[in-house]
Amino acid sequence: SDLKVREALRSAHVPENATRRTCRDAMLACRAALLAYASDAPPPPPVEEKKTKRQKVEDDPALRMRQSALCAADALLLAAHTHTFVKVSRRGTATAPGVEVIRDDVGKFPCKSCDTKAPLYNDAVRTQPQDVLRVQERTYGPLAEVEALIRWHDTDALADPDLGAGLLAVKDLRGCALLPDAASILEACKGGYDATLQRQLADALEDPVRRNRPWPEDVSQCFFPSSMVDEWWGAPSL
């Protein structure tokens, strides 16, 4: 199946320094090849009635590949109709040195909305208002600035030790500002994308409010199999 997909995608080559129109045409040609592969794939073999829908997909590699090809084709269609892209600059990993603060200067404690795993908050609960607290050093990932801007209102997220790793961005931006990667979808080959999820995605994109929010969880799991974040962000809703 993998060889058939590679053969079908040969016509989608994009030369270096290609124009935007050329890239768009190549993506649509690639989509057409994936749809042709999905429709030409052999039907799944008969399965036992007692098996669930998920078990049927997991037991049938051909079905998973066909569904992944359909999912990747829709991802390319969205990319081809996206006009606004944002390139996110990744900073190097940075470590902030420890500092000393007065308990009252960092808010009221205990704080229900704070991350209880953070050393500062655990220590502050057992101290007096004017006690000096030592905030331990902290390492920030390459996307810390972007994620802090996205989640500025969320104290728990800002205190998350993984801030900057990209996990928060994936969770908050899937679909509404972060395009799925067709290559990752095919490589993961998770399957599970069918007419029901396709309809859910169409409904979300047609709704002027929902299109600006992350996609439904079941749809996102098909389109975003990886937690890695690409440097190019964009979506048709932008």
C-alpha positions as CSV (number, residue, x, y, z in Angstrom):
1,S,0.0,0.0,0.0
2,D,2.8,2.4,0.8
3,L,4.4,1.9,-2.6
4,K,1.0,2.6,-4.3
5,V,0.6,5.8,-2.4
6,R,4.2,7.0,-3.3
7,E,3.5,6.2,-7.0
8,A,0.2,8.2,-6.8
9,L,1.9,11.2,-5.4
10,R,4.7,11.5,-7.9
11,S,2.7,14.1,-9.9
12,A,2.6,16.4,-6.9
13,H,6.3,17.5,-7.0
14,V,6.8,21.2,-6.3
15,P,10.0,22.7,-7.8
16,E,12.2,25.0,-5.7
17,N,11.1,28.7,-5.6
18,A,7.7,27.8,-7.0
19,T,4.9,30.4,-7.1
20,R,2.0,30.3,-4.8
21,R,-0.3,29.2,-7.6
22,T,2.1,26.4,-8.5
23,C,2.1,25.2,-4.9
24,R,-1.7,25.3,-4.8
25,D,-2.0,23.3,-8.0
26,A,0.5,20.7,-6.7
27,M,-1.5,20.3,-3.4
28,L,-4.7,19.8,-5.4
29,A,-3.0,17.3,-7.7
30,C,-1.7,15.5,-4.6
31,R,-5.2,15.5,-3.1
32,A,-6.7,14.1,-6.3
33,A,-4.1,11.3,-6.3
34,L,-4.9,10.4,-2.6
35,L,-8.6,10.4,-3.4
36,A,-8.0,8.1,-6.3
37,Y,-6.0,5.8,-4.2
38,A,-8.6,5.7,-1.5
39,S,-11.4,4.9,-4.0
40,D,-9.3,2.2,-5.8
41,A,-8.2,0.4,-2.6
42,P,-9.7,-3.1,-2.2
43,P,-12.7,-3.3,0.1
44,P,-12.0,-4.5,3.7
45,P,-12.4,-8.3,4.3
46,P,-15.5,-9.5,6.2
47,V,-15.1,-9.2,10.0
48,E,-16.8,-10.7,13.0
49,E,-20.0,-9.0,14.1
50,K,-18.9,-8.7,17.7
51,K,-16.0,-6.5,16.9
52,T,-16.3,-2.8,17.6
53,K,-15.7,-0.2,14.9
54,R,-12.3,0.7,16.4
55,Q,-11.2,-2.9,16.4
56,K,-12.2,-3.3,12.8
57,V,-10.0,-0.4,11.8
58,E,-7.1,-1.6,13.9
59,D,-7.3,-5.1,12.4
60,D,-7.3,-3.9,8.8
61,P,-4.2,-2.1,7.6
62,A,-5.7,-1.5,4.2
63,L,-8.7,0.3,5.7
64,R,-6.5,2.4,8.0
65,M,-4.4,3.4,4.9
66,R,-7.5,4.3,2.9
67,Q,-9.0,6.4,5.7
68,S,-5.6,8.1,6.3
69,A,-5.4,8.9,2.6
70,L,-8.9,10.5,2.7
71,C,-7.9,12.5,5.8
72,A,-4.6,13.7,4.2
73,A,-6.6,14.6,1.1
74,D,-8.9,16.9,3.1
75,A,-5.8,18.4,4.9
76,L,-4.3,19.3,1.6
77,L,-7.7,20.9,0.5
78,L,-7.6,23.1,3.5
79,A,-4.0,24.1,2.9
80,A,-4.7,24.9,-0.7
81,H,-7.4,27.3,0.3
82,T,-5.4,29.0,3.1
83,H,-4.2,32.5,2.2
84,T,-2.7,33.6,5.5
85,F,0.3,31.9,7.0
86,V,2.4,32.8,10.0
87,K,6.0,31.7,10.5
88,V,6.7,31.2,14.2
89,S,10.2,32.0,15.4
90,R,11.6,29.4,17.7
91,R,13.9,30.7,20.4
92,G,16.6,28.7,22.0
93,T,15.9,27.0,25.3
94,A,16.3,29.6,28.0
95,T,16.8,29.1,31.8
96,A,15.6,31.9,34.1
97,P,17.7,32.2,37.3
98,G,16.0,31.9,40.7
99,V,14.8,35.0,42.4
100,E,13.5,36.1,45.8
101,V,10.0,37.6,46.2
102,I,7.7,38.7,49.0
103,R,4.7,36.4,49.3
104,D,2.2,39.3,49.0
105,D,3.9,40.4,45.8
106,V,2.8,37.3,44.0
107,G,-0.8,37.2,44.9
108,K,-3.1,35.7,47.5
109,F,-2.5,32.1,48.6
110,P,-3.8,29.5,48.6
111,C,-4.7,30.1,45.0
112,K,-7.3,27.6,43.6
113,S,-6.5,28.5,40.0
114,C,-2.7,28.0,40.4
115,D,-0.7,24.9,39.6
116,T,-0.4,23.1,42.9
117,K,2.7,21.2,41.6
118,A,4.7,24.5,41.3
119,P,7.2,24.8,44.2
120,L,6.4,28.4,44.7
121,Y,2.7,27.8,45.4
122,N,3.3,24.8,47.6
123,D,5.7,26.8,49.8
124,A,3.6,30.0,49.9
125,V,0.6,28.2,51.4
126,R,2.7,27.5,54.6
127,T,4.2,31.0,54.9
128,Q,3.3,34.4,56.2
129,P,2.3,37.4,54.0
130,Q,5.7,39.2,54.4
131,D,7.9,36.1,54.2
132,V,10.6,36.0,51.5
133,L,10.1,33.1,49.0
134,R,12.8,31.7,46.8
135,V,11.5,31.0,43.3
136,Q,13.5,28.2,41.7
137,E,15.2,28.5,38.4
138,R,13.1,27.5,35.4
139,T,13.8,26.3,31.9
140,Y,11.6,27.5,29.0
141,G,11.2,25.7,25.7
142,P,11.5,27.3,22.2
143,L,7.8,28.2,21.9
144,A,7.5,29.8,25.4
145,E,6.8,33.3,24.2
146,V,4.0,32.2,21.8
147,E,2.3,29.9,24.3
148,A,2.5,32.5,27.0
149,L,0.7,34.9,24.7
150,I,-1.9,32.4,23.8
151,R,-2.6,31.3,27.4
152,W,-1.9,34.7,29.2
153,H,-5.2,34.3,31.0
154,D,-4.5,30.8,32.3
155,T,-2.4,30.8,35.5
156,D,-2.1,27.0,35.5
157,A,-0.8,27.0,31.9
158,L,1.8,29.7,32.7
159,A,3.0,27.7,35.6
160,D,3.2,24.5,33.6
161,P,6.8,23.1,33.6
162,D,6.3,22.2,29.9
163,L,5.5,25.8,28.8
164,G,7.3,26.3,25.5
165,A,7.4,22.7,24.4
166,G,4.6,23.2,21.9
167,L,1.9,21.0,23.6
168,L,-0.2,24.0,24.6
169,A,-0.1,25.4,21.1
170,V,-1.2,22.1,19.6
171,K,-4.1,21.8,22.1
172,D,-5.4,25.4,21.6
173,L,-4.8,25.9,17.8
174,R,-5.7,22.6,16.2
175,G,-7.6,23.5,13.0
176,C,-8.4,27.1,13.9
177,A,-4.9,28.4,13.4
178,L,-2.7,25.4,12.9
179,L,-2.9,23.4,9.7
180,P,-2.7,19.6,9.8
181,D,0.3,18.0,8.0
182,A,-0.7,15.5,5.3
183,A,2.7,13.8,5.5
184,S,2.3,13.2,9.2
185,I,-1.2,11.8,8.7
186,L,0.0,9.3,6.2
187,E,3.1,8.4,8.2
188,A,1.0,7.7,11.4
189,C,-1.6,5.8,9.4
190,K,-4.1,5.8,12.3
191,G,-7.2,5.7,10.2
192,G,-10.5,6.3,11.8
193,Y,-11.5,9.1,9.5
194,D,-14.9,8.4,7.9
195,A,-18.0,10.2,6.6
196,T,-19.2,11.0,10.1
197,L,-16.0,12.8,11.1
198,Q,-15.9,14.5,7.7
199,R,-19.4,15.9,8.4
200,Q,-18.3,17.1,11.8
201,L,-15.4,18.9,10.3
202,A,-17.6,20.5,7.6
203,D,-20.1,21.7,10.2
204,A,-17.3,23.2,12.3
205,L,-15.9,25.1,9.3
206,E,-19.3,26.4,8.2
207,D,-20.1,27.8,11.6
208,P,-18.6,31.3,11.9
209,V,-18.1,30.9,15.7
210,R,-16.9,27.2,15.8
211,R,-14.4,27.7,13.0
212,N,-12.4,30.0,15.2
213,R,-12.1,27.4,17.9
214,P,-10.1,24.1,18.0
215,W,-11.6,21.2,16.1
216,P,-13.7,18.5,17.8
217,E,-11.5,16.1,19.6
218,D,-12.3,13.0,17.5
219,V,-11.5,15.0,14.3
220,S,-8.3,16.5,15.8
221,Q,-7.0,13.0,16.7
222,C,-7.2,12.0,13.0
223,F,-5.6,15.2,11.6
224,F,-3.0,15.8,14.3
225,P,-1.5,12.5,15.2
226,S,1.7,14.1,16.4
227,S,2.3,16.6,19.2
228,M,5.1,18.3,17.2
229,V,4.4,21.8,16.0
230,D,5.5,23.0,12.6
231,E,7.0,26.5,12.2
232,W,4.3,27.5,9.7
233,W,0.9,28.1,11.1
234,G,-2.3,28.9,9.2
235,A,-5.9,28.0,8.6
236,P,-8.7,28.9,6.2
237,S,-10.4,30.8,9.1
238,L,-7.6,33.3,9.4
